[in-house]
Amino acid sequence: MVQDTLGRLLRDLRVSVTDRCNFRCFYCMPAEVYGDRYEFLPKEEVLTFEEIARLAHIFARLGTTKIRLTGGEPLVRRDLEKLVAMLAGIPGVEDLALTTNGFLLAQQAQALKEAGLKRVTVSLDSLDNTIFGQMNGRGFTTERVLQGIQKAQEVGLAPIKVNAVVVRGVNDHTVVDLARHFKGTGIVVRFIEYMDAGTRNGWRPEQVVPGQDVIGRISAVMPLEPIAPAYPGEVANRYRYKDGSGEVGIITAVSAPFCGDCTRARLSTEGKLYTCLFAFQGHDLRGPLRAGASDEQLASLIVGTWRARSDRYSELRAMQAAAGARKIEMYQIGG
C-alpha cells in the first residue's frame, strides 16, 4: 500500500471527466467569470475514456479501491456509461460512484446502473426554487433534480447522498426544510461548510456557517445524536435522528479540518494528478501516457507523487492562503 509523508493511503480516486457544466454555481463556476465566451478545454486535451480506464487500472493496482466520477458536471459528457462499464470491471475497485447536479440524471440513471455504477451523490443546496436558482446561476428550479433523485432510487443507485453547500445569508435558513424533506427516505443529506476552493468564488470567512451550528438548528426541531464513521477517513461527521428515521452529515473543512485522514487523489480533466482539493499545482500524467510510457513507468510517477505528499491545506488555511498562490479551481478536479 502506498503511503504519503503522513502515512495516508492512496485509497480514493476522483476523476474529473469534463471541465464543463450546465450550472454556474457561485461557489464553483461563477457566471460572471465562466460566461458564454469562456474557453473550456478543447477535446484533444481531455483524457479519453480509454486513457482514464488505463490510469484507473494502475491506481487500483496501487491500492485504490474507490473511484468517483466528477466534473464539472460529469453527465454532460457524452456516452458516460461506456466509461462506467470500463471502470466497473477493474479488479480491486469495490466502489464506483458519481457526483452530479442531478439535472440530467433522470434520463441517464438506468443506463449508468446497467453499466455498473453503484451509487450517486446529488448536489442540491436548497428546496426553495428562488434560492436554488440564485445559487445554480441559471435560474433552474429543483424539479428536474428531484426527478433525478427519484429515478436514481428507482433503479437502485443507492445509497443516495444529497450534498448542500451552506452559505450564511443565502441558504442557511433553509437547511431544516432540506433535512425534513429527506428524513425517512433513506437518503442522507450532508451539509458542507462553504470552502475557499479555487480563487474565483469570492469566499470570505464570515460566510461560513459552522457545521455544528447546522446540526444544532436541525436537532432543535428533529433531535439528533452522533454516530461513528462508516469507514476510516470518512469526511462527513454522521448524526442520526433519535426516532430512527435516518441520518444527516456535516462536512467541516473550515471549522474542524480532517486533513489527517484524507486518502483522496484527484485526476483532472486534462490528466494531471492532484493530491489535494486546494492544491496549487498538479503532476502531469497525460504527457507521459501519450508519449508511450509503460504502466510501470506511470505507476512510478504516481507512487513518487503520493509518497511526497504532505498536503494539509485546511489545517493550515490561514498561513497558506496568505501565501497568495493560485489554487486549482474546483470544477477542474471535482469537489
C-alpha positions as CSV (number, residue, x, y, z in Angstrom):
1,M,0.0,0.0,0.0
2,V,1.3,3.4,-1.0
3,Q,1.6,6.0,1.8
4,D,2.3,9.7,1.9
5,T,4.6,11.5,4.3
6,L,1.8,11.5,6.9
7,G,1.0,7.8,6.5
8,R,-2.2,8.4,4.5
9,L,-3.0,5.6,2.0
10,L,-3.9,6.0,-1.7
11,R,-7.4,4.6,-1.3
12,D,-9.7,7.0,-3.3
13,L,-9.5,8.4,-6.8
14,R,-11.8,11.2,-8.0
15,V,-11.8,11.6,-11.8
16,S,-13.0,14.8,-13.4
17,V,-14.4,13.6,-16.8
18,T,-15.1,17.2,-18.0
19,D,-14.5,20.8,-17.1
20,R,-17.9,21.8,-18.5
21,C,-21.1,22.3,-16.5
22,N,-24.7,23.3,-17.2
23,F,-24.8,25.1,-13.9
24,R,-22.9,28.2,-12.8
25,C,-22.9,27.8,-9.0
26,F,-21.3,30.9,-7.5
27,Y,-19.1,28.8,-5.1
28,C,-17.6,26.8,-8.0
29,M,-18.1,28.4,-11.5
30,P,-19.5,31.9,-11.0
31,A,-21.3,33.1,-14.1
32,E,-19.5,36.4,-14.2
33,V,-16.2,34.5,-14.8
34,Y,-17.4,31.5,-16.8
35,G,-19.7,33.2,-19.2
36,D,-20.6,32.3,-22.8
37,R,-17.2,33.3,-24.1
38,Y,-15.2,31.3,-21.6
39,E,-13.0,28.8,-23.3
40,F,-13.0,25.3,-21.8
41,L,-10.5,22.6,-22.7
42,P,-10.6,21.5,-26.4
43,K,-11.4,17.9,-27.0
44,E,-7.9,16.8,-27.8
45,E,-6.7,17.9,-24.4
46,V,-9.3,15.9,-22.5
47,L,-8.4,12.4,-21.4
48,T,-10.2,9.8,-23.4
49,F,-12.2,7.0,-21.8
50,E,-9.5,4.6,-22.6
51,E,-6.9,6.8,-21.0
52,I,-8.9,7.2,-17.9
53,A,-9.5,3.4,-17.7
54,R,-5.8,2.7,-18.1
55,L,-4.8,5.1,-15.3
56,A,-7.6,3.7,-13.1
57,H,-6.2,0.2,-13.6
58,I,-2.8,1.4,-12.4
59,F,-4.3,3.2,-9.4
60,A,-6.2,0.0,-8.4
61,R,-3.0,-2.0,-8.5
62,L,-1.5,0.6,-6.1
63,G,-4.3,0.0,-3.6
64,T,-7.1,2.3,-4.7
65,T,-10.5,0.7,-4.0
66,K,-12.9,3.6,-4.6
67,I,-13.4,5.7,-7.8
68,R,-15.8,8.6,-8.1
69,L,-16.6,10.4,-11.3
70,T,-16.9,14.1,-11.1
71,G,-16.7,17.3,-13.2
72,G,-17.6,19.9,-14.0
73,E,-20.8,18.1,-14.4
74,P,-20.0,14.5,-15.5
75,L,-23.4,13.9,-17.1
76,V,-22.7,16.5,-19.8
77,R,-20.0,14.2,-21.2
78,R,-21.5,12.0,-23.9
79,D,-21.7,8.2,-23.5
80,L,-20.5,8.3,-19.9
81,E,-22.0,4.9,-19.4
82,K,-19.2,3.5,-21.6
83,L,-16.6,4.7,-19.2
84,V,-18.6,3.4,-16.3
85,A,-18.6,-0.1,-17.9
86,M,-14.8,0.1,-18.3
87,L,-14.2,1.1,-14.7
88,A,-16.7,-1.3,-13.2
89,G,-14.7,-4.3,-14.5
90,I,-11.4,-3.3,-12.8
91,P,-10.2,-5.8,-10.2
92,G,-9.9,-4.3,-6.8
93,V,-12.4,-1.4,-7.3
94,E,-15.0,-2.0,-4.7
95,D,-17.0,1.2,-5.0
96,L,-17.8,3.2,-8.2
97,A,-19.8,6.3,-7.6
98,L,-20.7,9.6,-9.3
99,T,-21.3,13.2,-8.1
100,T,-23.8,15.2,-10.2
101,N,-26.0,18.2,-10.0
102,G,-28.8,15.9,-11.0
103,F,-30.2,17.9,-13.8
104,L,-29.6,15.1,-16.4
105,L,-29.8,12.2,-14.0
106,A,-33.4,11.0,-14.7
107,Q,-32.5,10.4,-18.4
108,Q,-29.2,8.6,-17.7
109,A,-29.7,6.7,-14.4
110,Q,-30.9,3.4,-15.9
111,A,-28.0,3.2,-18.4
112,L,-25.5,4.1,-15.7
113,K,-26.8,1.5,-13.3
114,E,-26.7,-1.2,-16.0
115,A,-23.2,-0.2,-16.9
116,G,-22.0,-0.9,-13.3
117,L,-22.4,2.4,-11.4
118,K,-23.1,1.7,-7.8
119,R,-24.3,5.0,-6.3
120,V,-24.7,8.7,-6.8
121,T,-24.3,11.9,-4.8
122,V,-26.5,14.8,-5.9
123,S,-25.8,18.4,-5.2
124,L,-29.0,20.3,-4.0
125,D,-28.3,23.4,-2.0
126,S,-32.0,24.3,-1.2
127,L,-35.5,23.3,-1.9
128,D,-36.5,26.9,-2.2
129,N,-36.7,27.5,-6.0
130,T,-35.7,31.2,-5.8
131,I,-32.7,30.4,-3.7
132,F,-31.8,27.3,-5.7
133,G,-32.0,29.3,-8.9
134,Q,-29.8,32.0,-7.5
135,M,-27.2,29.5,-6.3
136,N,-27.0,27.5,-9.5
137,G,-26.6,30.7,-11.5
138,R,-29.0,29.6,-14.2
139,G,-32.4,30.1,-12.5
140,F,-33.1,26.4,-12.7
141,T,-35.8,25.1,-10.3
142,T,-35.4,22.0,-8.2
143,E,-37.9,19.9,-10.3
144,R,-35.5,18.1,-12.6
145,V,-33.0,17.5,-9.8
146,L,-35.7,15.9,-7.6
147,Q,-36.9,13.8,-10.5
148,G,-33.3,12.6,-11.0
149,I,-33.0,11.6,-7.3
150,Q,-36.3,9.7,-7.6
151,K,-35.1,7.9,-10.7
152,A,-31.8,7.0,-9.1
153,Q,-33.8,5.5,-6.2
154,E,-36.0,3.5,-8.6
155,V,-33.1,1.9,-10.5
156,G,-31.1,1.1,-7.3
157,L,-28.2,3.7,-7.4
158,A,-28.0,3.6,-3.6
159,P,-27.2,4.7,-1.0
160,I,-28.0,8.2,-2.4
161,K,-26.5,11.2,-0.7
162,V,-27.5,14.8,-1.2
163,N,-24.9,17.5,-0.7
164,A,-25.8,21.0,0.2
165,V,-23.2,23.8,0.5
166,V,-24.4,26.2,3.3
167,V,-23.7,29.9,2.8
168,R,-24.6,32.4,5.5
169,G,-27.2,34.8,4.5
170,V,-28.0,32.8,1.3
171,N,-29.5,29.4,2.1
172,D,-28.6,28.7,5.8
173,H,-32.2,29.4,6.8
174,T,-33.4,26.5,4.6
175,V,-31.3,23.7,6.0
176,V,-34.1,22.4,8.3
177,D,-36.5,22.2,5.4
178,L,-34.0,20.3,3.3
179,A,-33.3,17.8,6.2
180,R,-37.0,17.4,6.8
181,H,-37.8,16.7,3.1
182,F,-35.4,13.7,3.0
183,K,-36.0,12.4,6.6
184,G,-37.3,8.9,6.5
185,T,-36.4,8.3,2.8
186,G,-33.1,6.5,3.2
187,I,-31.4,9.5,1.5
188,V,-28.6,11.1,3.6
189,V,-28.3,14.9,3.4
190,R,-24.8,16.2,4.0
191,F,-24.3,19.9,4.8
192,I,-21.0,21.3,3.6
193,E,-19.3,24.3,5.0
194,Y,-18.7,26.9,2.3
195,M,-15.0,26.5,1.3
196,D,-12.3,28.6,-0.3
197,A,-11.9,26.2,-3.2
198,G,-10.2,27.8,-6.2
199,T,-9.6,31.6,-6.3
200,R,-12.6,32.9,-8.2
201,N,-15.6,32.4,-5.9
202,G,-15.1,35.5,-3.7
203,W,-15.0,33.4,-0.5
204,R,-15.0,35.2,2.8
205,P,-14.7,33.5,6.3
206,E,-17.8,35.3,7.6
207,Q,-19.9,33.4,5.0
208,V,-19.1,30.1,6.7
209,V,-21.8,28.6,8.8
210,P,-20.0,26.1,11.2
211,G,-21.3,22.6,10.8
212,Q,-22.2,22.3,14.5
213,D,-24.5,25.3,14.1
214,V,-26.3,23.5,11.2
215,I,-26.6,20.4,13.3
216,G,-27.9,22.5,16.2
217,R,-30.6,24.0,14.1
218,I,-31.8,20.7,12.8
219,S,-31.6,18.9,16.2
220,A,-33.7,21.6,17.8
221,V,-36.6,20.5,15.6
222,M,-35.7,16.9,14.9
223,P,-33.4,15.6,17.6
224,L,-30.1,14.1,16.5
225,E,-27.3,12.1,18.1
226,P,-23.8,11.5,16.8
227,I,-22.8,8.1,15.4
228,A,-19.5,6.6,14.5
229,P,-17.9,6.9,11.0
230,A,-18.9,4.2,8.5
231,Y,-15.2,3.7,7.5
232,P,-11.8,5.2,8.3
233,G,-11.2,8.5,6.7
234,E,-14.9,9.4,6.1
235,V,-15.1,13.1,5.6
236,A,-18.6,13.7,7.0
237,N,-19.4,13.6,10.7
238,R,-22.6,11.5,11.0
239,Y,-25.7,12.1,13.1
240,R,-28.8,10.0,13.3
241,Y,-32.4,11.0,14.1
242,K,-33.2,9.8,17.6
243,D,-36.5,8.4,16.3
244,G,-34.6,6.1,13.9
245,S,-35.8,7.7,10.7
246,G,-32.4,8.3,9.1
247,E,-29.3,10.4,9.3
248,V,-27.6,13.6,8.2
249,G,-23.9,14.5,7.9
250,I,-21.8,17.6,8.1
251,I,-18.5,18.3,6.3
252,T,-16.4,20.7,8.3
253,A,-13.5,21.5,6.1
254,V,-13.2,25.0,7.6
255,S,-14.2,24.8,11.3
256,A,-12.8,21.4,12.0
257,P,-10.5,20.2,9.2
258,F,-9.9,16.5,8.6
259,C,-6.7,16.5,6.5
260,G,-5.1,13.8,8.7
261,D,-7.5,11.2,7.3
262,C,-7.6,12.2,3.7
263,T,-6.9,9.4,1.3
264,R,-8.1,11.1,-1.9
265,A,-6.2,11.6,-5.2
266,R,-7.7,13.7,-7.9
267,L,-7.3,13.2,-11.7
268,S,-8.1,16.4,-13.6
269,T,-9.9,16.6,-16.9
270,E,-6.6,17.1,-18.8
271,G,-4.8,14.3,-16.9
272,K,-3.0,16.0,-14.1
273,L,-2.7,14.3,-10.7
274,Y,-3.6,16.5,-7.7
275,T,-3.1,15.5,-4.1
276,C,-5.5,18.0,-2.5
277,L,-8.7,19.8,-3.4
278,F,-6.8,23.0,-2.6
279,A,-3.7,22.1,-4.5
280,F,-1.5,24.8,-6.1
281,Q,-0.2,22.5,-8.8
282,G,-0.7,19.2,-10.5
283,H,1.6,16.4,-11.8
284,D,1.2,15.6,-15.5
285,L,0.2,12.0,-16.4
286,R,-1.2,12.7,-19.8
287,G,2.1,13.7,-21.3
288,P,4.0,10.5,-20.4
289,L,0.9,8.4,-21.1
290,R,0.6,9.7,-24.7
291,A,4.4,9.6,-25.2
292,G,4.3,5.9,-24.7
293,A,5.1,5.4,-21.1
294,S,4.6,1.8,-19.8
295,D,2.2,1.0,-16.9
296,E,5.2,0.5,-14.7
297,Q,6.6,4.0,-15.5
298,L,3.2,5.6,-14.9
299,A,2.8,3.7,-11.7
300,S,6.3,5.0,-10.6
301,L,5.2,8.6,-11.3
302,I,2.0,8.1,-9.2
303,V,3.8,6.5,-6.4
304,G,6.5,9.2,-6.3
305,T,3.9,11.9,-6.2
306,W,1.9,10.3,-3.5
307,R,4.9,9.4,-1.3
308,A,6.0,13.1,-1.4
309,R,2.5,14.3,-0.5
310,S,2.3,16.5,2.7
311,D,-0.9,18.5,1.9
312,R,-2.7,19.9,4.9
313,Y,-4.3,23.0,3.4
314,S,-7.5,23.0,5.5
315,E,-5.5,22.7,8.7
316,L,-3.0,25.4,7.7
317,R,-5.6,27.6,5.8
318,A,-4.7,31.0,7.2
319,M,-0.9,30.5,6.6
320,Q,-1.3,29.0,3.1
321,A,-3.9,31.5,2.0
322,A,-1.6,34.3,3.0
323,A,1.0,33.0,0.6
324,G,-1.3,34.1,-2.2
325,A,-0.6,31.2,-4.6
326,R,-3.3,30.4,-7.2
327,K,-5.2,27.2,-6.3
328,I,-6.7,24.8,-8.8
329,E,-10.4,25.6,-9.5
330,M,-12.8,23.0,-8.1
331,Y,-14.6,22.3,-11.4
332,Q,-11.3,21.1,-12.8
333,I,-10.8,18.3,-10.3
334,G,-14.2,17.7,-8.7
335,G,-15.5,18.7,-5.2
